[in-house]
Structure formats: structure tokens, C-alpha cells
Amino acid sequence: MTYIFFGLLIFLAHVFNAWFSRRRIPDVLLLMVIGLAVGPATGLVSAADFDNVGPFLGGLTLLTILFDSGVDLNINTVHRFWTGVVQVTFLCYFLTMAAVTAAAYYWMHLQFYPALLFGVMVSGTAAAIVIPLVRQMKVSEKTRVTLTLESAISGVLSIILSLAIIEGCKMGSVQIGPAVGRIFSALLMALLIGTSGGIVWSTFMDRIRRKQHSLFLTPAFVSFLYGFCEVLGFSGAIAALAFGIVLGNHSYFEFSFLKNSKTHSMTPLQDNEKSFFKELIFLLKTFYFVYIGICIPFNNLSSLLYGAGIALLIYVLRFLIIFSVGRRNTLQDRLTVSMMVPKGLVAAVLASIPEQVNLAAGSLVIPGATLIKNVTYSVIFFSIIICSLLVLT
């Protein structure tokens, strides 16, 4: 039965993708429905069955999508729209964090630091959801670049601020200065490692292609860079994105001594390599969204209601912000940016940490940890549904 299920899942994923392209039916939502059917609805599988595989699958999906997105980004375009990216990312992130924190404190009755932690967790956007959706829609290059970079940067903000708040809960107070320093160091060092790795890898690309099965070597190297940065406490996601940008814009990073060298000049990715990466992303995305559907806590009505309310709050606030600050953009661009705030991998991974901290400490270090986890998964579910319905309309 397992082999039948996997075969049918891949087949259905292609069918859903074709439906999205022709009728604008979001394949993400349909894949999640499959996860709900085999998970909470029937009990055939549970989230606990994927405790070890789930986070790995999510991380692999994230790094592959960000790398491929970097390949497709043009340096000139990024430079042209950078101001708008920063404005959208930080304004939306911190205003959303403040609003969700207030809702968690007054409505869900969490204490301040747990409420702040929850607000930080769900304020970023999911690159593994946003980027594939944007690619299947007809949007301007500015919108695509803005949403791609926002999803990567906001994920970093969520991870670092969440860990800082958790450490603050352990010590009794949150240190703002060190948290800000860690954010900048994580971004800058990840950019440096990803860019350096891209230059080195592109320099030896011709030699690598001579090996058998070389198509797998570039994804393997991206995975190494991602893991290396995460181990050092930097952002693996930003490193993967920077690595892709270098390979997609190699002429901007080729030093004069490399240009004059016949054996060490930088070379771009070939069409067959790009096609292989997109097939890999399609496969990983399919299993990832089914996994998300399996994780939704459908046995807890209050968590579902909280999650639905918070998701609606996030979208209403997003529309207000984008339509207030983006008046120079077209209506279609503002609508697209406004609807692209689904939650995903980063929020799901962070949601499980408070319970683990309490378990390791043997005490209630973070009050409401279970509620935070359940509501976060609920927010993920409803935010993806709202995003899918908005895309559909």
C-alpha cells in the first residue's frame, strides 16, 4: 500500500499542477487536503510518525526552493527593487508581530513573553509556499523579487527572534541588543558563505560536469552550505539564496584573473541542470504539503478557532499596510503582495520548540507551550487556505 500511495500521490500532484495552470486551482491546497484525509480525518498516519523525517523534509524543500529562486533572480532587478523589499519586509513583519502579540495576550490569555514568542513565530511568510505560487501566477518582476526576498528575510527574523525570546524566558528577561546583533551577523555571514561557495562551485563547474551523475552534486553542495551555516548559527536559507544568485548571475562575480583563465573561469548552469532542479522541487513540494496537512490539530476546536482568527487578522493587516505604502504600484501588484502571507516550514519548526524546552527543563519555562504549538499549526492551515482562495479568485 505504501508504494501505491506514493505513486498515486506523485501522479495526483501532476494533475493538480495542471489544474492550477489552466483553471487557477491551487495545487498547494489540494495536496494539504490529501494530508488531512490520510492524517486527522482517517487516522491512517499521524504527525508523530514523521517526527524525524518531517523537519528534514521541510528543510530540504526550503533550501532547494530558495536556491532555485536565486538562480532565477537578476542582480540588476534586485538592486532596482531593494528599497521596496526592505520596506515591505520589515514594516509588515513588525506590525504583524505587534498585532498578533496583542491578540495572543488579550484573546488567548498567554503571558507576555509567550505571546510575543507566538507573534514572532507567525509573522514571517513561507518561502516554500510563496515562491511556487508566484511562479505559477502572472506577476511583474518587481512583485516576484519582493515576495521571494521577503520570504527569505522574514524567515531569518522569525528564527533568530524566537530563539532570543526563548533564551530570555529561561533567564527571566529578553536582551534586545544581542538579539539585533545576532540578526545582522546571521544575515551577513550567511551572505558571505553563500556567495563564496557560489564563486568556488561555479569556477569548477566544467570539471564537475565530467563526472557521472553530476546533476546531484550541485544540490548536495547547496545542502552542505545550508547545514554548515545552521551549525554555526547563521541562516542556511539566506546562504542557499545567495549561492543561487551567484550561479544565476556568474558574470557579476567573475574576477579578472578568473576571466583570463581557461581552466578556472566561472560557468553558468545549463538548461538540463535547471530543469532537474525544478523537477526535484516539484517532488519535494508535493510531500512537504501533504506532511503539513497531516500535522493540522483537528481534534482541538479552540486551537482551530484561535488559528482562524489570527490568520484573518494577519491578512486584514497585510492588506491595510500594502495599500497604504504601495500606492505607486499597480493594483494587481498590491493585491498579489497582500495575499502572499501563508505560513509554513519556519513556523511549524519553531512551534515545537517551547514544549521541548519545558520538557528538557522539567518545569514550565514557557507557559502555554502546547497552546502555542496547536494554534501555530492552525494558523498555518488557515493562512494557506485563505491564500489559496484569494489566488483562486
Salt bridges, closest charged atoms under 4 A:
ASP27 OD2 - LYS285 NZ 2.83
ASP68 OD2 - ARG135 NH1 2.57
ASP68 OD2 - LYS278 NZ 3.01
ASP72 OD2 - ARG135 NH2 3.13
ASP72 OD2 - LYS278 NZ 3.23
GLU141 OE2 - ARG144 NH2 3.92
GLU150 OE2 - ARG318 NH1 2.63
GLU167 OE2 - LYS170 NZ 3.43
ASP206 OD1 - ARG209 NH1 3.21
GLU273 OE2 - ARG209 NE 2.93
GLU355 OE1 - LYS373 NZ 3.11
